[in-house]
Amino acid sequence: MGFFDKKMTLDVVAGSPHINSKNVVIMKGSTPDHLCFQTSPFKPKLEVKIEDISFGEQSTRSAGKAVAGAIVGGVLTGGIGLLVGGAIGGRKKDDSRAIVSYLDDAGKEHKLYLKCNGKQYAELVSLLNG
């Protein structure tokens, strides 16, 4: 399977000792419980045995922007602007991610955190399941 046979590309939120790139191409492995990761067409693929894949859906507000919105709202319109500015000042940020636990050649477990949405997570699971 060559580099252009890729199945999907995801951004890496937090890597493992084996994957230290901002994004990774994920391909089907040689057996149903294996996946291949490739960070560059010039580097060899890393095929690993998958122990677990889970999905964490989370969204957060930027605290700094909420405070700035509260200050601006308070200065411009008084007390009520302080409350409204604080409430709408920080926009929601999607921190949803897939957590892939895998074993290296020595049998040690590692975790790879990939930024993805629900649809991408379903694709990742279907890729693993064949």
Steps between C-alpha positions, in 0.01 A plus 500: 500500500659830393472848643225595255280208615420704810167460668488813715715778642452639851675767706703377795408672829754314711735244358673194619875437488447348154292780344627855534327673211211748481296265283503135412369288216315195633467183293367152555759263644588149392258342749158615629637631832790695346524851356784666310604857575715707266619852575678562168534327163875494567474313831405135546151408614452399862268200532366443851257270680202702622392432857218755523345797322281744689338837429498800730262777400567828670464870434648777709483876517806717480525656848721786382256606230208476745678737740584740216138494385382574854736798534403647163130443568530655846681809375260560212165438666548471873407210728274304267762517223747341739277193531410477133858562383628227731238254380563548128863611507653152490401287205467125529801303383452139393751271670351171384757228452556134437728325746681206339675258735750273331785262578854554371733218395610450862138461618487840676173692473496855360222753438457723198253790517349601166278801436180378336125543493239227536489422127880466481496278809246270333727484192797412721311219668371365167856513365613281789207262464555461127 
